[in-house]
Amino acid sequence: MPGVFNLSVDEAVHEAEEARGLGIPALILFGLPEKKDEVASGAWDEDGIVQRAARAIKREVPEMLLVGDVCLCEYMSHGHCGIVNSSGVRPVGAAVATPLQAGAEYEIVNDASLDLLSRTSVSLARAGVDIIAPSDMMDGRVAAIRKALDGAGLDNTPILSYAAKFASAFYGPFREAADSAPQFGDRRSYQMDGANRREAMREIALDVEEGADMVMIKPALPYLDVIAAARERFDLPIAAYQVSGEYAMIEAAARNNWVDRERVILESLTSIQRAGASIIVTYFAMNAARLLA
């Protein structure tokens, strides 16, 4: 991903300062921990990398709105978004996970994973994250996170749910950068079938019913019809994520002089906005801000 880097905390602060100077109102934070394990402890550690970054950015750029991605894949040794149960032994509670044996069958344990997602959400909000954005696609996670936030006295912290996150080939560059690709299997059992728009509408409706304040569709360009359908049906902010593969394709084509980079950046973002997104998450944010200045 040309021009996109993993940053230390101090460099993240500088990036936030530059972004705010360009008029960008919000950043979404992802973490890459030093160590990974089977219960994603780096995600909910009070001294985790995102928690430290959030506190540092809020000290230096207090007006910057911070969105915290809540998922476990970047912190799990196996790269999945929830606790893995192998060999038919179900873990009891979120703090227990069975190491996967070679060739063993496995499942993602939904309910035990909710505890980790809730702990992560509370930890991030306490560190200064303004909006919690669960991207895991576990069932019931919005309700669980809302209950945990409210119980911690963080009832004014809104939830931006990745309500329609599709099992997509467009995530490849990010997964490589974050070393978060699944070590076995794939994520199709909990991410969404790209051929089924009606299921996407049901998933969004469930998250709204559970208390989501905003919803996200991811990826963006291959799912403009889903964005448009969600805009027609739901009366709340709709976000769309222009993911790493979308970014990489435009950059690769531009470097080969196949497209006009600046025009394609703005045209792609305009198409997402035109489809109905009122919030766009994109790696082109600072490029677009400079072009629009």
VOTI-710758 format. One record per atom (N, C-alpha, C, O): x, z, y; residue in one letter. Coordinates in steps of 0.02 Angstrom, whole numbers, padded with zeros to 5 digits, always signed. Layout:
! VOTI-710758
XZYa
...
! end
This chain:
! VOTI-710758
+00043+00000-00059m
+00000+00000+00000m
+00044+00000+00062m
+00062+00053+00087m
+00063-00058+00086p
+00109-00062+00143p
+00084-00022+00203p
+00026-00029+00223p
+00128+00019+00232g
+00110+00057+00291g
+00073+00122+00277g
+00056+00158+00323g
+00060+00137+00213v
+00026+00199+00195v
+00074+00242+00154v
+00105+00217+00107v
+00080+00305+00172f
+00131+00347+00142f
+00103+00416+00123f
+00055+00440+00155f
+00132+00446+00072n
+00121+00517+00060n
+00161+00556+00112n
+00221+00544+00121n
+00129+00603+00146l
+00160+00637+00202l
+00170+00711+00188l
+00130+00743+00155l
+00224+00738+00214s
+00233+00811+00215s
+00186+00840+00267s
+00156+00803+00306s
+00179+00906+00268v
+00132+00938+00314v
+00149+00922+00386v
+00105+00906+00426v
+00214+00927+00404d
+00232+00914+00474d
+00219+00841+00494d
+00198+00828+00550d
+00231+00795+00448e
+00217+00725+00463e
+00142+00712+00467e
+00120+00670+00506e
+00103+00748+00426a
+00031+00740+00430a
+00005+00763+00498a
-00042+00733+00525a
+00035+00815+00526v
+00016+00837+00593v
+00030+00783+00644v
-00011+00769+00688v
+00089+00751+00639h
+00106+00697+00686h
+00057+00639+00678h
+00036+00609+00728h
+00038+00623+00616e
-00010+00569+00604e
-00077+00586+00636e
-00110+00544+00665e
-00098+00649+00629a
-00161+00671+00658a
-00159+00665+00734a
-00208+00645+00765a
-00103+00684+00764e
-00096+00679+00836e
-00101+00606+00859e
-00134+00591+00909e
-00068+00562+00823e
-00071+00491+00841e
-00141+00463+00833e
-00165+00426+00875e
-00174+00482+00778a
-00242+00457+00766a
-00290+00481+00820a
-00331+00443+00844a
-00283+00544+00838r
-00328+00571+00890r
-00315+00536+00956r
-00362+00524+00994r
-00252+00520+00971g
-00236+00485+01032g
-00266+00415+01035g
-00277+00388+01089g
-00280+00386+00976l
-00311+00320+00973l
-00387+00324+00973l
-00421+00273+00971l
-00413+00385+00976g
-00486+00393+00978g
-00519+00401+00911g
-00580+00400+00906g
-00479+00409+00858i
-00508+00420+00791i
-00532+00492+00786i
-00492+00538+00798i
-00595+00503+00770p
-00622+00571+00774p
-00612+00614+00711p
-00618+00675+00714p
-00595+00583+00655a
-00594+00621+00592a
-00542+00593+00544a
-00528+00533+00544a
-00515+00637+00503l
-00469+00619+00449l
-00495+00648+00384l
-00526+00701+00383l
-00483+00614+00328i
-00497+00642+00262i
-00431+00656+00228i
-00386+00615+00226i
-00426+00716+00199l
-00364+00740+00170l
-00366+00738+00094l
-00414+00759+00063l
-00312+00711+00065f
-00301+00711-00007f
-00234+00746-00020f
-00188+00741+00020f
-00229+00780-00077g
-00168+00817-00091g
-00133+00793-00153g
-00164+00771-00202g
-00067+00797-00152l
-00025+00783-00210l
+00018+00845-00222l
+00068+00855-00187l
-00001+00887-00271p
+00034+00950-00281p
+00102+00941-00315p
+00115+00889-00344p
+00144+00992-00309e
+00209+00989-00343e
+00200+00991-00418e
+00237+00959-00455e
+00151+01030-00442k
+00139+01036-00514k
+00065+01024-00528k
+00022+01039-00487k
+00052+00998-00588k
-00017+00988-00610k
-00028+01027-00674k
+00019+01039-00712k
-00090+01048-00686d
-00105+01084-00747d
-00175+01065-00770d
-00205+01018-00744d
-00201+01101-00820e
-00265+01082-00851e
-00325+01115-00819e
-00381+01105-00841e
-00314+01155-00766v
-00370+01184-00729v
-00364+01170-00655v
-00397+01203-00614v
-00323+01121-00636a
-00318+01098-00567a
-00305+01155-00517a
-00336+01156-00464a
-00261+01201-00535s
-00252+01260-00493s
-00227+01242-00423s
-00240+01279-00375s
-00192+01186-00415g
-00169+01165-00349g
-00225+01147-00302g
-00215+01147-00241g
-00283+01131-00330a
-00340+01112-00287a
-00371+01171-00252a
-00391+01166-00194a
-00374+01229-00286w
-00408+01287-00257w
-00360+01343-00238w
-00383+01398-00219w
-00296+01331-00242d
-00246+01379-00220d
-00251+01388-00144d
-00250+01339-00107d
-00255+01451-00122e
-00260+01463-00049e
-00200+01437-00011e
-00203+01425+00049e
-00144+01428-00047d
-00084+01401-00016d
-00070+01331-00041d
-00012+01309-00042d
-00122+01296-00063g
-00115+01227-00087g
-00095+01180-00032g
-00098+01197+00028g
-00075+01121-00051i
-00048+01073-00002i
-00100+01052+00050i
-00083+01047+00109i
-00162+01040+00029v
-00214+01021+00077v
-00232+01080+00122v
-00244+01071+00182v
-00235+01139+00093q
-00250+01199+00133q
-00197+01209+00187q
-00214+01224+00244q
-00134+01201+00169r
-00080+01208+00218r
-00085+01154+00272r
-00076+01168+00331r
-00099+01093+00251a
-00104+01038+00298a
-00163+01049+00346a
-00157+01037+00406a
-00219+01072+00319a
-00278+01084+00362a
-00263+01136+00415a
-00280+01126+00474a
-00232+01191+00395r
-00217+01244+00444r
-00169+01218+00497r
-00177+01233+00556r
-00119+01179+00476a
-00070+01154+00524a
-00101+01104+00573a
-00087+01106+00633a
-00144+01059+00547i
-00175+01010+00591i
-00223+01044+00640i
-00225+01026+00699i
-00260+01093+00616k
-00307+01128+00660k
-00271+01167+00715k
-00297+01175+00770k
-00210+01191+00700r
-00172+01226+00752r
-00150+01178+00807r
-00154+01195+00866r
-00128+01118+00787e
-00099+01072+00836e
-00149+01022+00864e
-00142+01000+00921e
-00199+01004+00825v
-00249+00954+00846v
-00318+00983+00831v
-00354+00957+00789v
-00338+01037+00865p
-00399+01073+00847p
-00463+01031+00852p
-00512+01045+00819p
-00461+00980+00895e
-00521+00939+00904e
-00531+00888+00848e
-00584+00856+00844e
-00481+00878+00805m
-00486+00830+00750m
-00532+00857+00697m
-00523+00913+00672m
-00582+00818+00678l
-00628+00837+00625l
-00594+00822+00558l
-00571+00767+00546l
-00592+00873+00515l
-00558+00866+00450l
-00609+00864+00394l
-00653+00907+00388l
-00603+00813+00352v
-00643+00806+00292v
-00599+00820+00232v
-00544+00792+00227v
-00621+00862+00187g
-00581+00879+00129g
-00609+00846+00066g
-00665+00863+00045g
-00572+00800+00037d
-00593+00771-00027d
-00590+00826-00080d
-00539+00859-00089d
-00645+00834-00116v
-00647+00884-00169v
-00653+00848-00236v
-00708+00827-00257v
-00597+00841-00268c
-00594+00814-00335c
-00536+00848-00370c
-00495+00879-00338c
-00534+00843-00435l
-00483+00878-00474l
-00431+00832-00505l
-00380+00855-00530l
-00443+00766-00502c
-00400+00720-00539c
-00328+00722-00516c
-00282+00716-00557c
-00317+00731-00450e
-00248+00732-00424e
-00210+00795-00445e
-00149+00798-00441e
-00247+00845-00467y
-00217+00910-00483y
-00217+00924-00558y
-00186+00973-00581y
-00251+00882-00597m
-00256+00890-00670m
-00197+00855-00704m
-00179+00800-00685m
-00169+00887-00754s
-00114+00856-00791s
-00136+00793-00827s
-00095+00748-00839s
-00200+00788-00844h
-00225+00730-00881h
-00257+00677-00837h
-00272+00623-00861h
-00267+00692-00773g
-00292+00642-00726g
-00367+00632-00726g
-00392+00587-00692g
-00405+00673-00762h
-00478+00668-00760h
-00505+00714-00705h
-00470+00756-00678h
-00570+00704-00689c
-00601+00738-00633c
-00634+00804-00652c
-00668+00835-00611c
-00626+00824-00714g
-00655+00887-00736g
-00615+00916-00794g
-00567+00885-00817g
-00636+00974-00816i
-00603+01006-00874i
-00615+00965-00936i
-00670+00940-00948i
-00563+00957-00975v
-00567+00919-01037v
-00573+00966-01097v
-00536+01015-01103v
-00621+00951-01139n
-00630+00987-01202n
-00609+00940-01258n
-00634+00885-01264n
-00562+00962-01299s
-00538+00920-01354s
-00549+00955-01421s
-00559+01015-01424s
-00548+00916-01473s
-00552+00941-01542s
-00616+00980-01556s
-00618+01021-01601s
-00669+00966-01515g
-00732+00998-01528g
-00736+01071-01508g
-00784+01104-01525g
-00685+01097-01471v
-00686+01167-01451v
-00704+01170-01377v
-00666+01148-01334v
-00763+01197-01363r
-00786+01200-01293r
-00754+01259-01258r
-00757+01315-01283r
-00723+01248-01200p
-00694+01304-01163p
-00749+01351-01139p
-00804+01330-01122p
-00734+01415-01136v
-00781+01465-01112v
-00759+01484-01041v
-00711+01521-01032v
-00795+01458-00992g
-00777+01472-00923g
-00726+01422-00897g
-00692+01389-00936g
-00722+01418-00831a
-00681+01366-00800a
-00607+01380-00805a
-00567+01335-00793a
-00588+01441-00821a
-00517+01458-00822a
-00484+01442-00888a
-00424+01453-00896a
-00522+01415-00936v
-00494+01401-01002v
-00500+01327-01016v
-00553+01297-01007v
-00446+01297-01038a
-00448+01227-01056a
-00405+01216-01118a
-00352+01246-01124a
-00428+01175-01163t
-00393+01163-01226t
-00346+01103-01217t
-00370+01049-01199t
-00281+01110-01229p
-00236+01053-01223p
-00258+00998-01271p
-00277+01010-01328p
-00254+00936-01247l
-00276+00880-01288l
-00222+00863-01339l
-00164+00852-01322l
-00241+00860-01402q
-00196+00841-01455q
-00198+00765-01463q
-00249+00734-01450q
-00143+00736-01484a
-00138+00664-01493a
-00193+00640-01540a
-00200+00666-01596a
-00231+00591-01519g
-00282+00562-01561g
-00347+00601-01564g
-00394+00579-01597g
-00350+00658-01530a
-00411+00699-01533a
-00466+00669-01490a
-00452+00636-01439a
-00527+00681-01510e
-00583+00662-01468e
-00588+00712-01410e
-00565+00768-01415e
-00618+00689-01355y
-00623+00732-01297y
-00688+00721-01261y
-00721+00670-01271y
-00706+00769-01219e
-00762+00762-01174e
-00744+00797-01109e
-00703+00842-01107e
-00776+00775-01055i
-00770+00808-00991i
-00825+00860-00987i
-00884+00843-00992i
-00807+00923-00979v
-00855+00978-00980v
-00883+00987-00910v
-00850+01015-00866v
-00943+00963-00900n
-00973+00961-00833n
-00980+01030-00802n
-00953+01042-00748n
-01016+01075-00834d
-01034+01138-00802d
-00974+01183-00788d
-00971+01216-00736d
-00926+01184-00833a
-00866+01224-00821a
-00825+01196-00763a
-00791+01233-00728a
-00830+01131-00752s
-00793+01100-00696s
-00824+01118-00629s
-00789+01118-00578s
-00889+01134-00628l
-00921+01149-00565l
-00891+01211-00532l
-00888+01215-00470l
-00869+01259-00572d
-00839+01319-00544d
-00775+01302-00506d
-00762+01329-00452d
-00734+01258-00535l
-00672+01238-00501l
-00686+01200-00437l
-00652+01210-00386l
-00736+01156-00439l
-00754+01119-00379l
-00780+01165-00324l
-00764+01155-00265l
-00818+01215-00343s
-00844+01263-00295s
-00788+01305-00265s
-00787+01316-00204s
-00742+01328-00307r
-00686+01367-00282r
-00643+01326-00234r
-00620+01351-00183r
-00633+01263-00252t
-00594+01218-00208t
-00629+01209-00141t
-00596+01211-00089t
-00694+01200-00142s
-00731+01189-00080s
-00727+01249-00034s
-00715+01241+00026s
-00735+01308-00060v
-00731+01369-00020v
-00661+01378+00008v
-00652+01395+00067v
-00610+01365-00033s
-00541+01371-00011s
-00526+01323+00046s
-00493+01342+00095s
-00549+01261+00041l
-00537+01212+00093l
-00573+01231+00158l
-00544+01226+00212l
-00635+01252+00152a
-00673+01270+00212a
-00640+01329+00247a
-00637+01331+00309a
-00617+01378+00210r
-00583+01436+00240r
-00518+01415+00274r
-00496+01449+00321r
-00487+01361+00250a
-00424+01338+00280a
-00434+01297+00343a
-00386+01281+00377a
-00497+01281+00359g
-00510+01244+00420g
-00541+01176+00411g
-00554+01141+00460g
-00553+01155+00349v
-00586+01091+00336v
-00658+01095+00361v
-00694+01142+00344v
-00679+01046+00400d
-00745+01048+00431d
-00801+01021+00386d
-00857+01045+00388d
-00785+00972+00344i
-00834+00939+00302i
-00807+00937+00231i
-00750+00916+00220i
-00847+00958+00183i
-00828+00957+00112i
-00854+00893+00081i
-00913+00877+00086i
-00810+00856+00047a
-00829+00790+00020a
-00814+00787-00054a
-00760+00764-00073a
-00860+00808-00097p
-00848+00805-00170p
-00851+00733-00195p
-00900+00697-00184p
-00799+00713-00230s
-00794+00644-00255s
-00789+00640-00331s
-00773+00587-00358s
-00803+00695-00365d
-00791+00702-00437d
-00844+00668-00480d
-00829+00645-00535d
-00906+00665-00457m
-00964+00637-00492m
-00986+00681-00551m
-01017+00655-00598m
-00971+00746-00550m
-01001+00791-00599m
-01074+00803-00579m
-01091+00806-00520m
-01118+00809-00629d
-01188+00822-00615d
-01198+00892-00586d
-01169+00940-00612d
-01237+00897-00534g
-01253+00962-00505g
-01201+00991-00459g
-01207+01049-00439g
-01150+00953-00441r
-01096+00984-00403r
-01116+00997-00331r
-01089+01044-00301r
-01160+00958-00302v
-01180+00971-00233v
-01216+01038-00228v
-01202+01077-00183v
-01262+01051-00275a
-01298+01115-00274a
-01251+01173-00285a
-01256+01225-00253a
-01204+01165-00331a
-01156+01218-00346a
-01111+01232-00286a
-01098+01290-00269a
-01088+01180-00253i
-01045+01188-00194i
-01083+01219-00137i
-01058+01262-00101i
-01146+01196-00126r
-01187+01225-00073r
-01197+01300-00084r
-01192+01339-00037r
-01211+01319-00145k
-01221+01390-00161k
-01157+01430-00148k
-01159+01485-00120k
-01100+01402-00168a
-01037+01437-00159a
-01019+01444-00085a
-00997+01497-00063a
-01029+01390-00047l
-01014+01393+00025l
-01059+01444+00060l
-01036+01484+00101l
-01123+01442+00044d
-01170+01489+00075d
-01152+01561+00057d
-01156+01606+00099d
-01134+01572-00006g
-01116+01638-00029g
-01053+01666+00004g
-01044+01726+00008g
-01010+01620+00027a
-00949+01640+00061a
-00957+01644+00137a
-00908+01652+00173a
-01019+01639+00160g
-01031+01642+00232g
-01014+01578+00268g
-01004+01578+00329g
-01009+01522+00231l
-00991+01458+00259l
-01051+01410+00259l
-01045+01351+00243l
-01109+01438+00276d
-01171+01400+00269d
-01177+01343+00319d
-01219+01299+00310d
-01136+01343+00372n
-01137+01288+00420n
-01089+01231+00403n
-01082+01183+00441n
-01055+01236+00346t
-01009+01184+00324t
-01048+01128+00289t
-01077+01140+00237t
-01049+01068+00318p
-01088+01014+00287p
-01052+00983+00227p
-00992+00989+00218p
-01092+00949+00186i
-01068+00916+00126i
-01078+00841+00132i
-01134+00817+00143i
-01024+00804+00126l
-01025+00731+00123l
-01013+00712+00050l
-00956+00713+00026l
-01066+00696+00015s
-01061+00684-00057s
-01043+00611-00072s
-01074+00565-00046s
-00993+00602-00115y
-00982+00536-00144y
-01038+00526-00195y
-01029+00536-00255y
-01096+00507-00171a
-01156+00505-00214a
-01156+00444-00260a
-01183+00446-00315a
-01126+00389-00237a
-01124+00329-00277a
-01051+00305-00280a
-01029+00263-00242a
-01015+00334-00327k
-00944+00317-00338k
-00940+00277-00402k
-00952+00304-00456k
-00922+00214-00396f
-00925+00169-00453f
-00859+00168-00492f
-00806+00175-00463f
-00864+00159-00557a
-00805+00149-00599a
-00777+00080-00581a
-00805+00029-00601a
-00723+00079-00544s
-00700+00018-00512s
-00626+00005-00526s
-00587+00051-00533s
-00609-00059-00529a
-00539-00079-00534a
-00504-00079-00467a
-00444-00091-00464a
-00540-00065-00413f
-00511-00067-00346f
-00475-00002-00327f
-00448+00002-00272f
-00474+00047-00371y
-00440+00111-00355y
-00366+00112-00374y
-00332+00161-00361y
-00342+00058-00404g
-00275+00059-00433g
-00218+00082-00388g
-00181+00126-00409g
-00210+00054-00328p
-00153+00075-00286p
-00154+00150-00269p
-00102+00182-00269p
-00213+00177-00255f
-00217+00249-00239f
-00198+00290-00300f
-00160+00339-00294f
-00223+00272-00358r
-00207+00311-00418r
-00132+00310-00433r
-00105+00360-00457r
-00100+00255-00419e
-00027+00252-00429e
+00008+00297-00379e
+00054+00333-00396e
-00015+00295-00315a
+00017+00335-00263a
+00007+00410-00275a
+00052+00450-00261a
-00051+00429-00302a
-00067+00499-00313a
-00051+00521-00384a
-00062+00579-00402a
-00026+00475-00424d
-00012+00491-00495d
-00073+00524-00527d
-00067+00576-00560d
-00131+00493-00517s
-00194+00523-00540s
-00232+00480-00589s
-00291+00493-00603s
-00201+00428-00616a
-00235+00388-00666a
-00245+00429-00730a
-00201+00467-00748a
-00303+00422-00764p
-00314+00460-00826p
-00259+00445-00877p
-00240+00387-00887p
-00236+00497-00910q
-00184+00489-00961q
-00213+00465-01027q
-00176+00444-01072q
-00279+00467-01033f
-00313+00442-01093f
-00385+00425-01072f
-00411+00454-01024f
-00415+00379-01107g
-00484+00361-01091g
-00491+00332-01021g
-00444+00305-00993g
-00550+00339-00994d
-00564+00316-00926d
-00618+00360-00896d
-00637+00411-00925d
-00643+00341-00838r
-00691+00383-00802r
-00762+00355-00804r
-00804+00374-00764r
-00774+00309-00850r
-00840+00277-00851r
-00896+00324-00874r
-00954+00309-00862r
-00878+00378-00906s
-00931+00424-00928s
-00960+00465-00871s
-01014+00494-00878s
-00925+00468-00814y
-00952+00506-00758y
-00953+00467-00692y
-00989+00486-00646y
-00915+00413-00687q
-00924+00368-00630q
-00976+00316-00647q
-00997+00311-00705q
-00997+00277-00598m
-01058+00237-00606m
-01045+00165-00628m
-00992+00137-00614m
-01094+00138-00662d
-01093+00069-00686d
-01105+00023-00626d
-01157+00027-00594d
-01057-00020-00612g
-01062-00064-00554g
-01119-00115-00559g
-01136-00145-00508g
-01148-00124-00617a
-01203-00172-00625a
-01271-00141-00612a
-01321-00177-00613a
-01274-00075-00600n
-01338-00040-00599n
-01351-00008-00531n
-01333+00049-00519n
-01383-00046-00487r
-01397-00020-00420r
-01452+00032-00421r
-01451+00078-00380r
-01500+00026-00465r
-01554+00074-00468r
-01528+00144-00486r
-01553+00194-00460r
-01479+00147-00531e
-01450+00211-00547e
-01416+00241-00486e
-01418+00302-00475e
-01384+00199-00446a
-01352+00224-00385a
-01404+00257-00339a
-01390+00309-00310a
-01462+00227-00333m
-01514+00256-00290m
-01537+00323-00319m
-01550+00370-00281m
-01542+00328-00384r
-01562+00392-00415r
-01509+00446-00402r
-01526+00503-00387r
-01446+00427-00409e
-01391+00476-00398e
-01390+00500-00326e
-01380+00559-00313e
-01400+00454-00279i
-01402+00473-00209i
-01460+00521-00196i
-01452+00572-00162i
-01519+00504-00223a
-01578+00546-00214a
-01566+00616-00241a
-01587+00666-00211a
-01534+00622-00299l
-01520+00687-00328l
-01474+00728-00283l
-01485+00788-00273l
-01422+00696-00256d
-01376+00733-00213d
-01410+00755-00148d
-01397+00810-00124d
-01453+00713-00121v
-01490+00732-00061v
-01536+00791-00076v
-01541+00838-00037v
-01569+00790-00134e
-01612+00845-00154e
-01573+00910-00162e
-01598+00964-00148e
-01510+00904-00185e
-01469+00963-00196e
-01439+00991-00131e
-01412+01046-00130e
-01444+00953-00077g
-01421+00980-00013g
-01367+00941+00022g
-01338+00966+00070g
-01352+00880+00000a
-01302+00839+00034a
-01325+00823+00104a
-01383+00804+00115a
-01280+00829+00153d
-01296+00813+00222d
-01281+00740+00239d
-01312+00711+00284d
-01235+00711+00202m
-01215+00641+00209m
-01198+00615+00140m
-01181+00655+00095m
-01201+00550+00130v
-01183+00522+00065v
-01134+00464+00074v
-01132+00430+00125v
-01093+00455+00022m
-01040+00404+00023m
-01052+00353-00033m
-01073+00371-00089m
-01039+00289-00017i
-01036+00237-00068i
-00963+00214-00072i
-00931+00202-00021i
-00938+00208-00133k
-00868+00191-00144k
-00862+00150-00208k
-00888+00169-00260k
-00826+00092-00205p
-00795+00058-00149p
-00847+00029-00100p
-00907+00036-00109p
-00821-00004-00048a
-00866-00029+00004a
-00882-00103-00004a
-00940-00121-00017a
-00833-00147+00003l
-00847-00219+00004l
-00882-00245-00058l
-00928-00286-00051l
-00863-00224-00120p
-00899-00250-00178p
-00969-00222-00185p
-01007-00245-00228p
-00988-00173-00143y
-01052-00139-00150y
-01090-00136-00084y
-01124-00087-00069y
-01084-00190-00044l
-01120-00193+00019l
-01196-00190+00008l
-01232-00163+00049l
-01219-00218-00048d
-01291-00217-00062d
-01315-00145-00075d
-01371-00127-00058d
-01271-00104-00105v
-01289-00034-00117v
-01292+00004-00051v
-01337+00045-00040v
-01244-00010-00007i
-01245+00021+00060i
-01311+00003+00096i
-01344+00046+00125i
-01328-00061+00093a
-01389-00083+00127a
-01451-00051+00097a
-01496-00031+00134a
-01454-00047+00031a
-01512-00017-00002a
-01517+00057+00015a
-01572+00083+00025a
-01460+00092+00017a
-01461+00163+00035a
-01483+00173+00107a
-01520+00219+00122a
-01460+00128+00152r
-01480+00133+00222r
-01556+00126+00230r
-01586+00161+00271r
-01585+00082+00191e
-01657+00071+00195e
-01697+00130+00168e
-01751+00145+00192e
-01670+00164+00119r
-01708+00215+00082r
-01697+00286+00109r
-01744+00326+00107r
-01637+00302+00133f
-01620+00371+00149f
-01607+00380+00223f
-01570+00341+00254f
-01638+00431+00252d
-01633+00443+00323d
-01581+00498+00336d
-01598+00553+00358d
-01518+00482+00322l
-01462+00527+00337l
-01400+00484+00343l
-01400+00427+00322l
-01345+00511+00370p
-01286+00469+00379p
-01260+00440+00313p
-01255+00475+00262p
-01244+00376+00315i
-01217+00340+00257i
-01144+00323+00271i
-01128+00292+00322i
-01100+00345+00227a
-01029+00330+00232a
-01010+00279+00179a
-01042+00273+00127a
-00957+00241+00193a
-00930+00194+00145a
-00854+00198+00147a
-00824+00206+00200a
-00824+00192+00089y
-00752+00200+00082y
-00721+00132+00064y
-00732+00106+00009y
-00683+00104+00111q
-00645+00043+00097q
-00582+00064+00061q
-00534+00089+00092q
-00581+00056-00005v
-00531+00089-00047v
-00465+00051-00050v
-00457-00002-00021v
-00418+00081-00085s
-00349+00057-00085s
-00342-00015-00109s
-00302-00052-00082s
-00381-00035-00159g
-00376-00103-00183g
-00400-00154-00132g
-00372-00208-00126g
-00451-00136-00094e
-00475-00179-00040e
-00421-00187+00013e
-00407-00242+00037e
-00391-00131+00032y
-00336-00131+00080y
-00278-00174+00055y
-00251-00215+00092y
-00259-00163-00008a
-00200-00198-00035a
-00211-00273-00039a
-00165-00312-00027a
-00272-00295-00055m
-00286-00367-00058m
-00277-00400+00010m
-00248-00453+00016m
-00304-00367+00061i
-00298-00396+00129i
-00225-00398+00150i
-00202-00448+00177i
-00188-00343+00137e
-00117-00342+00156e
-00078-00395+00118e
-00035-00428+00148e
-00091-00403+00054a
-00054-00453+00014a
-00069-00524+00038a
-00024-00565+00045a
-00133-00537+00052a
-00151-00604+00076a
-00120-00618+00144a
-00097-00674+00157a
-00119-00568+00187a
-00089-00577+00254a
-00014-00589+00249a
+00012-00631+00285a
+00020-00552+00205r
+00092-00560+00198r
+00111-00629+00171r
+00166-00652+00182r
+00064-00660+00136n
+00076-00728+00111n
+00049-00781+00159n
+00049-00841+00143n
+00028-00758+00218n
+00001-00804+00269n
-00060-00842+00245n
-00071-00899+00266n
-00100-00811+00201w
-00161-00842+00177w
-00221-00826+00221w
-00270-00863+00222w
-00217-00771+00258v
-00272-00752+00303v
-00242-00725+00368v
-00184-00705+00371v
-00283-00725+00419d
-00265-00694+00483d
-00279-00619+00476d
-00337-00599+00474d
-00227-00579+00473r
-00235-00508+00456r
-00281-00472+00505r
-00327-00437+00483r
-00270-00480+00570e
-00309-00443+00618e
-00383-00462+00616e
-00426-00418+00620e
-00397-00526+00609r
-00466-00547+00606r
-00500-00523+00542r
-00558-00503+00543r
-00464-00524+00486v
-00493-00503+00423v
-00506-00428+00422v
-00556-00405+00395v
-00461-00389+00452i
-00472-00317+00457i
-00538-00303+00492i
-00581-00267+00466i
-00547-00332+00551l
-00608-00319+00589l
-00669-00349+00556l
-00723-00319+00558l
-00662-00408+00526e
-00720-00438+00493e
-00743-00397+00433e
-00803-00388+00422e
-00695-00371+00395s
-00714-00331+00337s
-00748-00266+00358s
-00798-00246+00329s
-00722-00233+00410l
-00752-00171+00433l
-00821-00184+00464l
-00867-00144+00456l
-00827-00240+00500t
-00892-00257+00529t
-00944-00268+00476t
-01002-00249+00484t
-00924-00299+00420s
-00973-00311+00366s
-00998-00246+00336s
-01056-00241+00316s
-00954-00196+00332i
-00974-00131+00305i
-01022-00097+00353i
-01072-00068+00332i
-01007-00100+00417q
-01051-00071+00468q
-01118-00108+00469q
-01171-00077+00475q
-01115-00174+00464r
-01176-00213+00467r
-01222-00198+00407r
-01283-00201+00413r
-01192-00183+00350a
-01231-00167+00291a
-01269-00101+00299a
-01319-00089+00264a
-01245-00058+00344g
-01282+00003+00356g
-01241+00066+00359g
-01268+00120+00369g
-01175+00061+00350a
-01133+00121+00352a
-01123+00144+00424a
-01105+00105+00467a
-01136+00208+00436s
-01122+00237+00502s
-01055+00273+00504s
-01032+00293+00557s
-01024+00282+00445i
-00958+00312+00439i
-00918+00267+00392i
-00942+00249+00339i
-00857+00249+00412i
-00814+00208+00369i
-00748+00245+00359i
-00714+00263+00407i
-00730+00255+00297v
-00665+00281+00279v
-00621+00221+00262v
-00638+00183+00216v
-00566+00213+00297t
-00523+00154+00286t
-00451+00170+00303t
-00436+00209+00348t
-00405+00139+00265y
-00334+00145+00280y
-00315+00103+00340y
-00258+00107+00365y
-00361+00062+00364f
-00349+00021+00424f
-00371+00055+00488f
-00373+00023+00540f
-00386+00119+00486a
-00417+00152+00544a
-00375+00145+00607a
-00401+00125+00659a
-00310+00160+00602m
-00269+00157+00662m
-00258+00085+00684m
-00255+00070+00743m
-00251+00039+00635n
-00246-00032+00653n
-00308-00055+00691n
-00304-00088+00742n
-00366-00036+00664a
-00429-00057+00695a
-00436-00026+00765a
-00459-00059+00811a
-00417+00037+00772a
-00423+00070+00837a
-00381+00034+00889a
-00402+00026+00946a
-00321+00013+00869r
-00277-00023+00917r
-00307-00091+00934r
-00304-00112+00992r
-00336-00125+00884l
-00365-00191+00897l
-00426-00186+00942l
-00439-00231+00981l
-00463-00131+00936l
-00524-00124+00975l
-00513-00093+01044l
-00558-00092+01085l
-00452-00069+01056a
-00437-00036+01120a
-00442-00085+01178a
-00431-00065+01236a
! end
